[in-house]
Amino acid sequence: MEWLGASQAHKTLDDAGIPYRVTTGNHDYAPVPGESRRRRVATRYRSFFPPSRFGTWHGEHFSSGSETNYITFNGGGRDFWS
């Protein structure tokens, strides 16, 4: 339910074309079944916030999901990346 609510809230930004970045926290990862808790995956995060959801401001991601990424934007005539 929390993931659906977060996705719906971010849709407001999607529809308005407002750039944003979603950052994962330790509770956004689930243990890999059958493995130690050290290895975790962001399966739910990836399903609700895939790279395809983000606009042109979304820079490259460093895995198959979007949890490791950067964004670029312009403000006040200056270019930024985060």
C-alpha positions as CSV (number, residue, x, y, z in Angstrom):
1,M,0.0,0.0,0.0
2,E,2.9,2.4,0.8
3,W,4.5,1.8,-2.6
4,L,1.2,2.5,-4.4
5,G,0.6,5.7,-2.4
6,A,4.2,6.9,-3.1
7,S,3.8,6.1,-6.8
8,Q,0.5,8.0,-7.0
9,A,1.9,11.0,-5.2
10,H,4.9,11.2,-7.6
11,K,2.5,10.9,-10.6
12,T,1.5,14.5,-9.8
13,L,5.1,15.5,-10.5
14,D,5.2,13.2,-13.6
15,D,2.1,14.8,-15.1
16,A,3.4,18.3,-14.4
17,G,6.8,17.5,-16.0
18,I,8.6,18.5,-12.8
19,P,12.0,16.9,-12.4
20,Y,12.6,15.0,-9.2
21,R,14.8,12.3,-7.8
22,V,13.7,9.4,-5.6
23,T,16.4,8.1,-3.2
24,T,16.3,4.6,-1.7
25,G,16.7,4.0,2.0
26,N,17.6,0.8,3.8
27,H,13.9,-0.2,4.2
28,D,13.5,-0.1,0.4
29,Y,15.6,-3.2,-0.1
30,A,14.5,-6.8,0.5
31,P,16.8,-9.7,1.3
32,V,17.5,-12.1,-1.6
33,P,15.6,-15.3,-0.9
34,G,17.8,-18.1,0.3
35,E,20.9,-15.8,0.8
36,S,22.4,-14.0,3.7
37,R,20.8,-10.6,4.7
38,R,23.9,-8.9,3.4
39,R,22.8,-9.1,-0.2
40,R,19.6,-7.1,-0.8
41,V,17.6,-6.0,-3.9
42,A,15.3,-3.1,-4.6
43,T,12.6,-5.2,-6.3
44,R,9.6,-3.1,-5.2
45,Y,11.4,0.2,-5.8
46,R,12.3,-0.9,-9.3
47,S,8.7,-1.9,-10.1
48,F,7.2,1.4,-9.0
49,F,10.1,3.7,-10.1
50,P,11.8,2.1,-13.2
51,P,14.2,4.2,-15.3
52,S,11.5,4.5,-17.9
53,R,9.4,6.6,-15.5
54,F,11.8,9.5,-15.4
55,G,12.2,12.2,-18.0
56,T,15.2,13.5,-19.8
57,W,16.6,15.0,-16.6
58,H,17.3,11.5,-15.3
59,G,20.9,10.7,-16.0
60,E,22.4,7.2,-16.4
61,H,21.7,4.5,-13.8
62,F,24.4,2.1,-12.8
63,S,22.4,-1.1,-12.7
64,S,19.2,-2.5,-14.2
65,G,17.1,-0.4,-11.8
66,S,17.0,3.3,-11.1
67,E,18.2,3.3,-7.5
68,T,21.7,4.3,-8.5
69,N,21.3,7.3,-10.7
70,Y,21.9,11.0,-11.1
71,I,19.8,13.9,-12.4
72,T,20.6,17.0,-14.3
73,F,18.7,20.3,-14.2
74,N,19.1,24.0,-15.0
75,G,18.3,26.8,-12.5
76,G,19.0,30.4,-12.6
77,G,20.9,30.0,-15.9
78,R,23.3,27.4,-14.3
79,D,23.5,23.7,-15.0
80,F,23.4,21.3,-12.1
81,W,23.7,17.5,-11.5
82,S,22.9,15.6,-8.4
